Structure formats: structure tokens, C-alpha cells
Amino acid sequence: MKLQQIAAIIAKDLRLFFSNRAAVVLTVAVPVIIASFFGNLTSPKKSSGSGRLKLWVVDQDRSAISAEIVTKLKEDQSVKVSEHTEDETRAAVAAGDVSVAVVLPQGFGESAGSSFFTPGGKPVITLLTDPSRSIEAEMARGVLFQHGMAVISRQAFSPGGAKWIDQSFQSVEQMADAPQRTALRDLLTSVRRWQQQSAPSAGDKTSNSPAAGLSMPFETKVEPLTASKGAVYNGYAHSFGGMGLQFILLFAIECAVALLQDRKSGMWRRMRAAPVPRSVVLAGRALSCALISLGTMAVCWLFAILVFGVRVHGSWAGFVLVNVASSLLAASLALMLAAIGRSVEATRGIAIFAVLILVMLGGAWMPSFVFPEWMQEVTQFIPTRWAVDGLDATTWRGLPFSAVATPLLAMLGCTALFSFVAWWRFRWQGE
């Protein structure tokens, strides 16, 4: 008898839900659209001209060194360099059209060469940056250091750098520290000898070329690592999981509001007179909410798989169970909100705030590793954090079922807690 009553409640809720076609479309289309947007932001971009850092350069020096540095920057595949005047560059950075620009000051080449071997008198390169885009500024600083060091050192060790050696000798002789003065004098003497050997002899235009200059003593190779062979990071996997979770929680609010409206209209009293036990009412409404939530998640994942190539590289059983547990979590939250809510208006406002907090701290919008360390510790007590971690683990991380055991227990534990509170606070009539 109870199973028939539960089935009747579920069938009624499903008919009401699917009778409103606009609501059905919005329930599925909105998370798909937003997840696609966030996925595009967080997915790795293929190396192309459009993905290079836009870097403006102002060369006020116009020396051989500054010109060569600009040339090397233009040849670098990680930046897209263009030269402009200082006024238009400052205006572009201030307006947010350019994230970072480099200003090579007048006298840069001469000052950089003369200060290569001795401290003091170093030229100052100005980086004009957009305050909101510090990452691009650090990237530009690294690229500038790499090419600037190579060009300046090549000039310093070439025969044309002899004048800088002479200037450095004068500075060294003024040093008070005798051992350091002797060591630097020996170094400069060796560099001068190298310059003399590199200088072309009279009439010999094919003699040794200048030194190549100092370069980075190592290279780096990026090796993305996941638990499953062939698994690669796909930003759409995280965004569709996060947005799907957000919208089933928002749908839980609508379920809670519908329950409150039923109580206000006297539906709950009529069920009690039927008689229908409160456990049947709660179970029926919870299962209908969970089924609709699970259907929303299924459509979101199907779209992500077909359109954006999202794959379940880990445990399929774990993936399915995490989605089921997430749907049950949303349904139990709806019951709890309806059971403790006194009015539709008050419940809706508090519930929206609570859901947004759960989604934000759970890492549904952005991965939780970008949070401060203390906040990452706090999110261990947020059930949505476990849901997001479980979905990430079974999709792009490629982890086995054991990796989602803890997330499943955490979500099911919260589901049981929310359900108990709903059963405990359930009232047939409004207070």
C-alpha cells in the first residue's frame, strides 16, 4: 500500500514537471549553456597565434641592444609583440586593452652593458601592467629576462664590449674589499682576453663570430599526469559537473517551495486524512525530486560527452553513483527546507543564499585548489565539495572506484542527516 502511495506521489510530481515545457527546457538548457561558457574559460587552449600573450613594447633607446631584444621578443612564440609610442601604450594599458607593456628607457643599451660585470648604474625597465592581470605581467617579466640576458651577455663578451670592460676595471679598482677586488680583476682580464681572441684579424672577414651570449642552462618539458593512461584534463568535465550540481540544488529550492505551497493549500491535511503517513509523503516527494535531478545531470553529461568530448576515464560505477548521490543530496535538502520553512518567501530567500554558498565553497564554479589554504580546509565539511571531487575523480582524473568511496559516504551521510531533520521537523500544518 505504501509503495503504491509513493508511486502515485512520484507520478503526480513528474506529470506536473513535464507539463510545463518551458520549465523543463530551462532546467536543462541553462546549466548546459553556463557550463559550456565556464568550460571554455578553463579548458587548455591549443598553441596558436590567438593564444599568445599580447605584449606592447616602447623602445625609447633605439640602440643595437634594445633593437635586438625587441627582435628576439618578436620571434618568441609565447608572445605577440608590437611596437608603439609611450603615450598610446599607457592609454591602452589604462583602458584594459593591453595587459602588459615594456618600456626600454633611453640609454638602456649602454647602461646595461656597463653594469653587466659590476653592480650599480643598472637601467630600469618599466612594466606597465593591468592591476587585474598579474599573471601576464609575470610571464612578460620571464620572457624579457630570458632574451635580455642572452642579448646583453653576447654584446658584453663580444669585441664591441671592450669599452664596458674598461669601465668595469675602473669601478673594480675603487672597491675596498681586496679579495673581491682581486677576483673581479681576474674575471675581467679573462673576458678581455676572450674578446681579443674573438676579434677578427685584419683582412679576415670570416673569422670567429661574437659569443652567442648566456642562455638558460636548462629546458623544461610539461608532462600532464593523470591516474589513467589516455586521460587528459578537460575543463568542460569540471564545469558541467559543477553547473549540473548547482542547478539541481536550485531545483531543490523549487521542490521545497512546492511542498510549502501544498501545505498552505491544505494538501498535506487531506493526505493525512487519507490517511497517508508522513514517511510516505516525504519519500515520494524526495524520490520525484531526485529522479528529475538525476535526469538533469544525465542530459548535461550527455551534451558534454557528445559536443565537448568529455569522457569518463575512471570508474563508470563510481561516476553513476556520485551522480545518484548528488541527486539524493539535493532531494533531501529540499525536504529539509520545506520541513523547517515557515513561509514560501522566507524559505526561498534563505535557501537561495544557502545554495549559492554550497556551490561556491564546493568548487562548482572554480576548482577548490584556487582557494586559500584555510578555506580548502573549511570546504572539507561542505557536501558539495565531495560531489565535485567525486565527479572530477571519475572523469578527467581517471581514478578508480576507491577514490570516490569517501565522497559517496560523505554525501550519503549528509543526505541521511538532512532527511532526519526533515522527518523530525515535519508538520502537517504551518506554524
N, C-alpha and C positions, 0 to 999 in steps of 0.2 A: 504493500500500500504506500509506504514512504517513498519507494523508488518511483512509483507512478506519479506521486505528487511532485517529486523533484524534477522528473522528466517534463511534467506539464509546465512547471515554472520556467525551465530552460527553454522549452519550445515557444512559450509566450514571449520571453525576452528576445529570442532570436528573430521571431516574426516582427516584433516592434523595431528591432535594429535594422533589419534588411528592408523594411517597408519605407524607410527614409533613405532614398538612394543618394541624395546629396550628402548626408551624413556619412554614409558608407564610403563614398568616393573620397571625402575629405579625410576620413580616418586613415585611409591607406595612402592617398596621394601626397598629403602634406609631409609625413615623415620621409617618404621617398625623395621628394624634392629637396628638403632641407639636408637629408643625409648625403645626397649627391653633391650639394654645394660644399659641405664640410669635407667630404671625401676628396673632392678636387683640391681643396686647400692643403690637406695633409698628405696626399699621395706623393711619392717621389716623382720628380719631373725628369723626363729624358733630357740628356745633354743636347742642347740646341742653342742657336743664337738668341732666341727669345728668352731663354732661361739664364743668360749671363747677367752678372751684376752691371748695372748701368753706372759708369764712372766718368764724371767730367773732370778735365784737367785744365788748370790755368798755368801756363809756363811763362812766368814773368822774367825768367833768367835768359832764355834763348841761347844758352851755352851749348857746347858739344855734349856735355854730360847730361844736362837736362833734356836735350833733344833725344839722346839715345835712350834715356829712361822712358820717355813718352813712347818711343818706338817699340821698346820691349813690352810695355803695358798693352799697346795695341795688338801685339802678336799673341798675347796671353789669351787662351780660350775660355778662361773663367770670368773675364771682364769684357765689357763692351765700352771702349774708350772713345771720347770725342773731346776736342779742344774748344774752349770758349773763353770769353773775356771774364774778368773777375766780377764785374757788375752783374752780368746776366747769370753767372753761376751762383752768386749769392742770392739773387732773386729766385732762381729755380729751386734751390735747396730750401729757402724760407717758405716757398709756396707748396713744398712737398712733392714737386715734380721729379726731383732727383734726391736720392737718399744720402749720397756721399760724394764729395768732390775734393780734389787735391790741388793745393796751391803751392807751386815751386817758386820761392821768393827770388828776387834779384840777388845776384852774387852767389847763388846756391852752388854752382859747379866749382867755383874757386874755393869757397869756404869748406865744402865737403871734402875736396881733395887735400887741402892743407891740414884738416883736422883728422885725417884718416889714421895717422900714426900717433898723434898726441892729443890729449884732451884739451878742451877749451875751444871757443870760437865755432862751435858746431852750428850749422844753419838749421833753422826751424821750418819744417814743412807743416803747413796748416791743412787740417782735415775739416772741411765744412760738412757737418752731418745733420741729418734729420733726427731730433732727440728721440723719436719713437722707433727708430730703426738702428739700434746699436749693433746688431749682428752684422749688418752690411758694412758698418764702419770698421769693425774688427777684421773683416775679410779684406777690405781695401788696405788696411794697415799691413796685413801679412803679405799681400801681393806686392805692395810698394817696397817693403823691406827686402823681399827676395830679389827683385830686379834692380833696386837701387844699390844694394850691396854688391851685386855682380858687376854693374857698370862702373861704380866708383873705384872698386878694388882693381879692376882691369886698367883703368886710367892711372891709378897710383903706382902700379907695378910696371907700367909701360915706360919707354924712354921719355915721353912727354911729361911724366910726373916727377922729373928730376928737380924741378923748382920747388915742389912740395917737400922733397927730402931735405933740400937746403933749409927751408923754413923750419922744418921739424928739428934739424940739428941745432938751430939757434934756440928753440924752445927747450930742448933737452939740456943744453949747457947751463940753463938758468935754474934747473931743478936742484933742490937742496939735498935730496936723498942720493948719496953717492952710489950705492949698489944699483939702485933703479936707474940712475943716470947712465951707468956703465952698460947695463943690459940693453937699454933702449939705443945707445950709441952703436952697440954691436949689431942690433937688428937693422938699424938704418944703413949701416955700412954694407950689410949683406944685400939689402934691397937695392942700394946704389950699384953694387957690382952686377946684380941681375939686370938692372936697366941698361948698363953699359954693354952687357953681352947680348941683350935683345935688340940693341940699336943696329940698324942696317949699315953696312960698310959703304964707303964712298963708291958710287957707281953700281952698287949691288941693290937692285930694287926687289929682289926675290928673297931677301934674307928673312931671318926669323920674324914672325909676326908678333905683335904685342901679346902679353899674357892674357889668358881668357878671363881672368878675374875669379874672385872667390864665388863659390856656389854652395847651395845647400848640400851638406855631406851625406844626405840620405834621401830616399824617396819613400813615399807612403802608398799603401795599397788598401783600399777599403774592401773588407770582406763581411758582408751581411751574414749573420749567423742565426739560424732558426733550428728548432728541435727536429724537424722533419726535412729530409732531403727533398729539394724542389720547392719547399715553402718559401715564399717571399712576402715581404711586407706590402700590404695593400691598404692604403688609408681608407678606402671605401668599406673594408670589413669592419673597422672600428666605428666609423661614422654611422653605418647602417645599424649596427648593434646598439650604439648609444641612442640614436634618434628613435629607433623602434621601441627601446625601453622607455624613453621619455614619453612617447605618445600613448603607450599602453597604461602608463601611470596617469596621464591626463585623462584617458578614457575611464580609468578607475574613479576619478572625481565625478564624471557624469553618471557612472553607475551608483555612486553614493548619493548623488542628488536625486536620482530617480527613486531610490529607496526612501529617501526622506519625503519626497512628494507622495509616494504611495501611503506612507504613514499619515501624512497630512490629510489625504483624501479619504482616509478610513479603510483603505485596502487591508492594512495589517489586522484591523479589528475583525473584518469579515473572514480573513484567513483563520484567525483564532477561533472564531465561531464555527468554522467548517467541521471539525477542528483540524488545523494544520500545526504541528509542533514547530517551535521556533528553530529547532535544528534543521528541519526540512526547508524552511524559508531561507535560512542563511546558506545552506548547502546549495539549494537551487540557484539562488542569485549569484553565489560565488562561482559556481561552475559555468553559468552562462557568461559571466564577465571574463572568466579565464579562457573559455573557448573563443570568444571574439578577440581577446588579446592575442591568443596563440595564432589565430588566423591572420591578424595584422602583422605579427612577426614573420609568419610564413611568406606572406606576399612581399614584404620588404626584402627578405633574404632571396626570394626567387628573382626579384628585379635586380638585386645586386649581383647575383650569380650570372644571369643572362646578359646584362648590359655592361657591367664593370668587371667581370671576370673574377669575382670573389670565389674562393674555394675553401672547403673545409679540409685543411691539411692534417688536422688532428683526429681525435676520436669522434666519429659520427654519433655514437650513442651519447657521449658527453655533450655534444652540440645540441642534440634534440632535448636532452634532459635539462640543460641550462635554460633553453627557451621555455620549456614547460614550467620549470621552477619560477622563472621570471613572470610568467603569466599568472601562476598561482599567487605569487607575491603581490602582484597588482590587484588581484581579486580580493585577497584578504585585507589589503589596505582599504579597498572600497567598503568592505563590510565594517571595518573599524571606524572609518569616518562617518558612516551612516549611523552606527550604533551610538557614538558619542556626540554626534552633531545635534544641536537643538533647533537650528533653523537652516533653511537652504542657503540663505545669503551668507550667514556667518561661516557655515561649513565650507562653502565654495572658496571664500577668500582665504581662510586658513589653509585649506587643502592645496590650493594653487601655490602658496608660498612654501608649504612643506615639500611638495613635489619638485619645485624648482631647486630647493636646497639639496634634496636627494640626488637629483640629476647632476647638479653642478659638482658636488663633492664626490659623487660616484665616478666621475671621469667620463661621463657620457658625451660631454661637449668636446673636451680636450683630454688626452691621456693624463692619468694622475701623476705620472713621473715629472710633469712640469710644475707640480705644486711644490711649495716649500716643504722641507723635511717634516716639520711638526704637523703640517696639515695632512701629509701622507699617513702619518701615524693615526690621526683622528679618523680618517676615512676607513680604517680597518673596522670601525663599528657601524659603517653605513652599508646596508644590504645591497644597494645599487652598485657599490664598488665591486662586490663579489660577482654580481651579474656581468658587469663589463669585463672583469678579469677572466671569467669563465668563457665568455664569447671570444675574447682575444686569444685565449689559450687554444681553443679548438679550431679556430680559423687560421689566421696568418702565422701564429707561433708554431702550429703543428704539434702540440703536446698531446700525450696520451690521456686516457680516461682518468688516471690517478691525479692528474693536475687539476681536475675540476671537482674532485671529491670534497675538498674543503669549501669551495664556493657553493656547491649544492647543499651541503649541511648548513652553511650559514643562511642561505636563502630559505630553506625549508624550516629552519629554526625560527626565523623572523615571521614566516607565514603562520606557523603554529602560534606564536605569540600574538600576532595581530588577530587571528581567528578567536583565540581565547578571550581577548579583550572585547571583541565584537559580541561573542556569546554572553559574556558577563554583563556587558552594558546594554544589552538588547532590551528595548521596551516596546510593548505593543502600541502604546500611545505616547505622544510627545509630552515632554515635561513642561 
